[in-house]
Amino acid sequence: MKARRAWLWAMMVIVGVSGAAMPFAGAETGPAVRSVRGEVVAVNVKDSPQVIVVKAMTPDKKELIVGATVDSGAEITRGSQRITLKDIKVGESAQLTYTKNPDGLVARSIRVR
């Protein structure tokens, strides 16, 4: 379990440092809002902070792993229904919208298909 947690944090740091992802349309001043769509590869609701990890493909066909902390302010939905992070299963398709701050990536919204 500790190895998996270390892996999740390593992925968050790698992606957070690289800032790799497509900017979210309509982003204004303040932290850049970014969004990725892909497969959920990990969800951790047992530790604090809670974390989601999504694997996506960049336009040039490179794999991108994005891990973000999920706090109570994140809007999480499946279709039009609000759900919680623990309702999301590994393997589902999701769109993760997040911001980058000094502590890492923070989820703003998660939309599960």
Legacy VTK file of the C-alpha trace (Angstrom):
# vtk DataFile Version 3.0
C-alpha trace
ASCII
DATASET POLYDATA
POINTS 113 float
0.000 0.000 0.000
2.845 2.422 0.831
4.464 1.659 -2.533
1.215 2.427 -4.361
0.777 5.692 -2.437
4.368 6.676 -3.259
3.697 5.865 -6.939
0.568 8.064 -6.961
2.452 10.990 -5.434
5.340 10.488 -7.859
2.923 10.660 -10.798
1.339 13.834 -9.399
4.749 15.447 -9.048
5.888 14.409 -12.541
2.735 15.708 -14.182
2.620 18.759 -11.919
6.172 19.739 -12.832
5.747 19.133 -16.533
2.361 20.855 -16.648
1.525 18.594 -19.575
-2.117 18.764 -20.572
-4.327 20.824 -22.756
-5.483 24.188 -21.352
-9.178 24.326 -20.576
-11.029 26.641 -22.938
-12.146 29.898 -21.381
-9.567 29.913 -18.573
-9.092 33.408 -17.244
-6.843 34.941 -14.601
-5.655 32.920 -11.645
-4.338 29.377 -11.733
-4.501 27.731 -15.149
-7.414 25.337 -15.455
-6.567 22.201 -17.421
-8.584 19.203 -18.490
-7.845 15.641 -19.581
-10.124 12.826 -20.678
-9.107 9.231 -20.206
-9.290 6.043 -18.170
-9.359 6.082 -14.373
-6.365 4.018 -13.243
-6.534 4.669 -9.485
-8.854 6.142 -6.866
-7.744 6.514 -3.254
-10.475 7.493 -0.786
-8.902 5.918 2.300
-6.116 8.452 2.775
-6.189 12.185 3.131
-6.016 13.883 0.747
-8.125 11.716 -1.517
-6.612 11.178 -4.978
-7.726 10.248 -8.499
-5.354 9.220 -11.285
-6.379 9.332 -14.962
-4.419 7.947 -17.936
-4.917 9.932 -21.128
-3.340 10.179 -24.575
-1.868 13.417 -25.884
-2.617 14.542 -29.466
0.797 13.180 -30.517
-0.101 9.715 -29.097
1.975 9.891 -25.919
0.611 8.484 -22.665
-0.104 11.086 -19.992
-0.766 10.173 -16.352
-2.483 12.876 -14.278
-3.006 12.509 -10.535
-4.925 15.128 -8.578
-6.078 15.540 -5.020
-9.846 15.709 -4.586
-11.288 17.917 -1.871
-14.863 18.664 -0.874
-15.099 21.513 -3.391
-14.726 19.235 -6.427
-17.895 18.615 -8.442
-18.157 14.890 -9.249
-20.872 13.637 -11.605
-21.925 10.598 -13.617
-24.136 11.927 -16.388
-26.301 14.538 -14.681
-26.207 12.806 -11.269
-23.865 13.926 -8.487
-21.743 11.111 -7.039
-18.824 10.792 -4.628
-15.234 9.834 -5.367
-15.795 6.375 -3.849
-18.451 5.706 -6.543
-15.800 5.907 -9.294
-14.293 2.590 -10.395
-10.920 1.885 -11.993
-11.381 1.412 -15.748
-14.162 3.965 -16.148
-13.823 6.831 -18.616
-13.642 10.274 -17.009
-12.887 13.894 -17.733
-10.755 15.485 -15.019
-10.596 19.260 -14.810
-7.938 20.548 -12.424
-5.731 23.441 -11.402
-2.058 23.483 -10.514
-1.048 25.136 -7.270
2.182 25.068 -5.226
1.084 21.844 -3.486
0.310 19.976 -6.726
-2.745 19.331 -8.873
-6.236 19.843 -7.421
-9.396 18.478 -9.031
-12.135 21.025 -9.786
-14.492 18.585 -11.455
-14.667 14.924 -12.415
-17.193 13.800 -15.009
-17.587 10.032 -15.318
-19.170 8.547 -18.443
LINES 1 114
113 0 1 2 3 4 5 6 7 8 9 10 11 12 13 14 15 16 17 18 19 20 21 22 23 24 25 26 27 28 29 30 31 32 33 34 35 36 37 38 39 40 41 42 43 44 45 46 47 48 49 50 51 52 53 54 55 56 57 58 59 60 61 62 63 64 65 66 67 68 69 70 71 72 73 74 75 76 77 78 79 80 81 82 83 84 85 86 87 88 89 90 91 92 93 94 95 96 97 98 99 100 101 102 103 104 105 106 107 108 109 110 111 112
